[in-house]
Amino acid sequence: MVIECRDCRFWEEAGDGGPSGICRRFAPRPTLLEYGADLPGDLAPKWPVTHKADWCGEAQLKPTP
């Protein structure tokens, strides 16, 4: 059985109703800031953004209420 991001306890919806969200399985990773940011080319910690139908081998089901 594959657990999709939407069903994983570590995934958080973006809040805009779209299909993407952030994975909080591990600490934020250093990521290059995008062009147009305050200091383009600098590294900043960011959570990985994933699609709700993505999956990985680290997933764990959300606890049932």
KEDRENDO-800581 format. One record per atom (N, C-alpha, C, O): residue in three letters; x, y, z. Coordinates in steps of 0.001 Angstrom, whole numbers, plus 500000, padded with zeros to 6 digits. Each point is the difference from the previous one (the first is absolute). Layout:
<pts>
AlaXYZ/...
</pts>
This chain:
<pts>
Met500840498808500000/Met499160501192500000/Met500879501247500000/Met500948500096500779/Val498743500836498366/Val500726501260499922/Val499199501065500740/Val498811500176499735/Ile501824500526501180/Ile499363501099500725/Ile500330501286499272/Ile501167500379499904/Glu497819500293499583/Glu500219501270499316/Glu500216501109501020/Glu499614499875501162/Cys501008501209498391/Cys500286501126500901/Cys498757500464500754/Cys500075500290501194/Arg498783499782498124/Arg498768500504500637/Arg499594499177501225/Arg499295500500500876/Asp501145498242499187/Asp499636499104501101/Asp501109499837501033/Asp499856499232500952/Cys501242501483498865/Cys501166499857500873/Cys499921500964501180/Cys499569501144499857/Arg500849498383501293/Arg499969500833501206/Arg500969501178499943/Arg499852500953500765/Phe501131498999498347/Phe501008501052499909/Phe499676501063498960/Phe500738500976499865/Trp498156498847499388/Trp499667500918498909/Trp498982501027500455/Trp499061499674500726/Glu501124501572498844/Glu499096501092500366/Glu499541500717498740/Glu500820500441499195/Glu497861499674500633/Glu499461500701498834/Glu500467501445499985/Glu500252500595501047/Ala499861499962497751/Ala500472501375499841/Ala498994501010500539/Ala500383501121500333/Gly498344498514499761/Gly499005500920500548/Gly499252500793498941/Gly499053500719500319/Asp501363499159498423/Asp499334500731498930/Asp499011499117499237/Asp499433500429498995/Gly500360498346501477/Gly499086499082499347/Gly500586499309498784/Gly499319499217499338/Gly501933501066500367/Gly500660499390498851/Gly500538498621500323/Gly499825499500501111/Pro500834499883497911/Pro500473498636500171/Pro501367499868500670/Pro500487498885500186/Ser500129502225500175/Ser501342499905500572/Ser499998500242501504/Ser499046500535500563/Gly502040499059500062/Gly500183500195501428/Gly501459499808500347/Gly500843499861499113/Ile499460500131502177/Ile501394499839500409/Ile500180498710500792/Ile499121499569500747/Cys502030499845499063/Cys500356498779500712/Cys500855500371501202/Cys501032500655499853/Arg498546498934501325/Arg500730500302501235/Arg500624498743500604/Arg500190499913501213/Arg500126499115497930/Arg500600498750500476/Arg501369500240500617/Arg500343499398501017/Phe500435501481498368/Phe501334500335500487/Phe500098501512500169/Phe499091500730499604/Ala501979499731500968/Ala500219501438500166/Ala500057500687498639/Ala500302499355498995/Pro499407501963500960/Pro500110500721498729/Pro501400499837499417/Pro500980499878500735/Arg499098500123497954/Arg501280499809499313/Arg500477501315499405/Arg499188500822499575/Pro502131499383500392/Pro500510501218499345/Pro499596500010498527/Pro500194499018499284/Thr499248502093500281/Thr499509500135498641/Thr500414501367499468/Thr499969500990500731/Leu500417499063498003/Leu500330501293499406/Leu498753500862499918/Leu498940499532499584/Leu501187501743500818/Leu498875500919499876/Leu499728500257498527/Leu500922500014499184/Glu497821500187500483/Glu499615500225498616/Glu500406501392499547/Glu500208500904500808/Tyr499898499243497883/Tyr500313501300499419/Tyr498930501004500411/Tyr498811499685499961/Gly501588501490500422/Gly499065501026500422/Gly499846500063501508/Gly499356500909500525/Ala501235498126500176/Ala499962500046501465/Ala500961501084500476/Ala500721500594499199/Asp499285499660502102/Asp500863501050500547/Asp501462499789499630/Asp500675500932499561/Leu499804497868500612/Leu501396499691499704/Leu500060498763499101/Leu500315498912500482/Pro499389501232498221/Pro499991498825499131/Pro501345499294500004/Pro501049500644499996/Gly498917498049500012/Gly501230499219500011/Gly500403499560501395/Gly500848499120500150/Asp498553501483500881/Asp500292499594501374/Asp499199498745500347/Asp498989499694499367/Leu501475499599501634/Leu499289498818500472/Leu499060500372501138/Leu500324500835500845/Ala498525498542499162/Ala499036500198501079/Ala499354498653500300/Ala499797499202499085/Pro499874500528502182/Pro499337498729500311/Pro498565500010499500/Pro499258500954500228/Lys500360497973499086/Lys498630499878499492/Lys499537498566500148/Lys500792499066499874/Trp497915500760500397/Trp499397498675500003/Trp499769499600498556/Trp499671500857499179/Pro500492497861500479/Pro499705499559498638/Pro498515500153499676/Pro499145499640500809/Val500553500892498015/Val498622500123499530/Val499699498781499140/Val500771499656499105/Thr498097499691501173/Thr499616498808499250/Thr498544500101499562/Thr499234500803500532/His500404498390498512/His498614499880499543/His499303498987500901/His500633499055500470/Lys498092501126499775/Lys499278499114500917/Lys499970498545499541/Lys499802499103500818/Ala500393500650497885/Ala499999498625499494/Ala501411499409499920/Ala500162498853499583/Asp500860501918500813/Asp501364499468500042/Asp500109498976501116/Asp499080499859500806/Trp502021499437499248/Trp500234499024501064/Trp501493499787500150/Trp500782500358499119/Cys499611499051502013/Cys501398499658500249/Cys500046498741500863/Cys498958499471500388/Gly502212500065499901/Gly500151498806500822/Gly500029500284501492/Gly500182499076500794/Glu499643502177499608/Glu500060500394501409/Glu498624500293500592/Glu499900500313501187/Ala499063499595498029/Ala498660500419500417/Ala499455499192501170/Ala500311498820500164/Gln498874501840500638/Gln499278499353501103/Gln498580500547499975/Gln499797501205499855/Leu499225497915500286/Leu498604500423499980/Leu499696500985501121/Leu500556499912501095/Lys498543501035498606/Lys499533500937501020/Lys499239499206501049/Lys499299499045499664/Pro500828501333501592/Pro499225499304501033/Pro498507500270499801/Pro499614501094499588/Thr499565497928500699/Thr498562500174499894/Thr499465500594501302/Thr500386499584501092/Pro498709501406498769/Pro499464500646501208/Pro499104499090500801/Pro499479500405501039/
</pts>
